[in-house]
Amino acid sequence: MEPILKVLSEKTAILDTYGKQIPPIVDLARKQKVNPGMILGGVLFVVALLLLLFSGFTILVTSYTVLYPGLLSIRAINSKKKNDDKTWLTYWLIFGIL
């Protein structure tokens, strides 16, 4: 367990400056005998996990309907063919209307 704590302590050292500014985190870190960055990192991990669990579907839908078509639209603009430009223009018009 000691080597794991050592690695976590090294990896979360960057968060120490922010963790030291929050008194409850400093107190908990002192009680647990770890650096404040490790506690802050744990809190941030739990928050990110909850966001993923409760908003994961929204993130997935946004990626599928905006980010991926956006990337393909940029590729279509840079290509020599004009037919693919019309396809993606049609997609964005329908997406905008909806």
Secondary structure as UniProt FT lines:
FT   HELIX           2..11
FT   HELIX           13..15
FT   HELIX           16..19
FT   TURN            20..21
FT   HELIX           23..32
FT   HELIX           36..62
FT   HELIX           63..67
FT   HELIX           68..78
FT   HELIX           83..97
//
